[in-house]
Amino acid sequence: MTEYGRGPGTEPWHPEDPLYGDAGWGAQAAHAGQQYPYGGQPQHPQYDGWSQDQQPHYGGQQYPQYDGHGQHFDPQQTGQHPHPQQHQGGWDATGTHGHVPYAADPGDPYGQHPVAYGAEQPDLYGTEDAYPPPQPPGHRDPEPDHDSGWDPRGDDDHPVPPGDDDGTEEPAERRGKGRKPVKSKKGRTGCALMVVVLVFGGGLGGVAYFGYQFYKNRFAPAPDYAGSGNGETVTVEIPKGAVGADIGRKLKEAGVVQSVDAFVSAQLANPNGKSLQDGVYTLQKHMSAASAVELMLSPKSRDNLVIPEGKRNIWVYEAIDTRLKLAKGTTAKVAKQDWKDLGLPSWANSDKDIKDPLEGFLYPSSYAVAKGMKPKDVLKSMVERSNEQYKQYDLAGKAQDLGLNSPLQVLTVASLVQVEGKYKHDFGKVARVVYNRLKPDNVETAGRLEFDSTVNYLKGQSTLDVGSVADLRKIADPYNTYDIKGLPPGPISNPGSEAIESALKPTPGPWYYFVSINENETVFAVTNEEHNRNVEKYQEARKQAGN
């Protein structure tokens, strides 16, 4: 066997070689007067078809050869014409070519002939570089698909044989299909380069911007005003439980500081910064963060009204009058007339015997009360604060679990705990005494609370000497717990958070009585006899104290 006219080779020509059976070589080499690769005539022709009556032979056996028209002959019989009637422009026994012109082959992957065969045309394969020596089968690098567009499975001009070595037929979708010619990449490369430049340029801009933002956020100082303010005062209310960042946001919203980060840094830098408390502060706008922290630590900024825990409404009304420089009784009159317009919850004050509809709804806290404000606005802000707190405690949802009829009764229990419990560490046990006395099977007090605090409330006083039990039961008043059974109609004070929490979660125990002997000791008893012994201790302690 030979390859491209180079002379005998050491290995047989393999039918799987991508150029095996290509009519382009044989047809082009047959043109009279054409230049042949490596000089001379080709030693054997190449064909583009398969014979249907011969099979290829490997290793010393014969391979079927073709004439480009489906006819075959034996290449060793170089002087014979197996089918002379078919030689119209095909190969003959002498290796010469007839001169019947062919039409230009549009599917020719190598020649790309612009004119018919047999016409004058340049030899596109006339240099040695155009014909690198072929490698033997098994050692040749695979041909890239995009160089020639040739499909080894065949195309319309090079049909695939009807069967392979095992007799199976080639799938229909693989017959008669070739690869599309590859378009020039110059235009696409230019467009791609332009896109890369634009994307890369935009990316550099984006990286620079975000890099600057990262640097500014991480390393640059936080924005901050200079000085101690611009002279414009503003009142800022800091809620309970607020920490550095929360306080900073409140101040920024009010225009006091320029940024939250600046305030937090100033608070951490101040040795007393962590001692900032909730309340209402009078500050100036456009203050430096350091000056704002310093002023908030000073009593001068606390220009507000503080409502202590357990105070009755009558005390709150008088304090508002004093702060607003109003005539005594002005705020109490507003409360009595406008209580329905202050935003009380729907479950409040449902009992007609309630003495003050706002009792228990002026939540203990710090409020901004300055000259020029109206009493109604001050009361409304206090009711709003109460609503917020009671929603957080879910008084409405927990009343039934405690055996009470309404959230108002929960608030009433909390007000009793606030007044009766002298010390907060005893609030849980005091609450348990209240619930034990409310039980229907209570044989110790027969369902009565018998609290002095309720008598003091209805009398508008605050004293330890309320009189004898016999005299107290003669007082006809719905708040007289020595006479009525159960809870009074409504709260008797404004309870704080500890009293409310104790009313919601009383300490378990069997107690029905308690008495505070001194500020460090409150004793609880189950029976009346035990309680009487504790009362004697209490009276002895008072004598020693000179009371």
PENORKA-V718254 format. One record per run of one state. SS is the DSSP state (helix for helix, strand for strand, loop for the rest). FROM is the first residue (numbers start at 1). LEN is the number of residues. Records with the same first field share a line. If there is no record, write none. Layout:
SS = FROM-LEN  FROM-LEN
//
This chain:
loop = 1-1  3-5  9-14  30-35  67-5  74-10  87-4  92-5  98-30  131-14  149-23  175-11  219-9  229-4  239-5  254-6  270-3  276-3  285-2  288-1  297-2  302-3  307-6  325-5  342-24  368-7  394-1  399-1  403-4  421-3  438-14  460-9  473-24  505-8  519-2  526-2  545-3
strand = 2-1  8-1  65-2  72-2  91-1  97-1  228-1  233-6  279-6  287-1  305-2  366-2  513-6  521-5
helix = 23-7  84-3  128-3  145-4  172-3  186-33  244-10  260-10  273-3  289-8  299-3  313-12  330-12  375-19  395-4  400-3  407-14  424-14  452-8  469-4  497-8  528-17
//
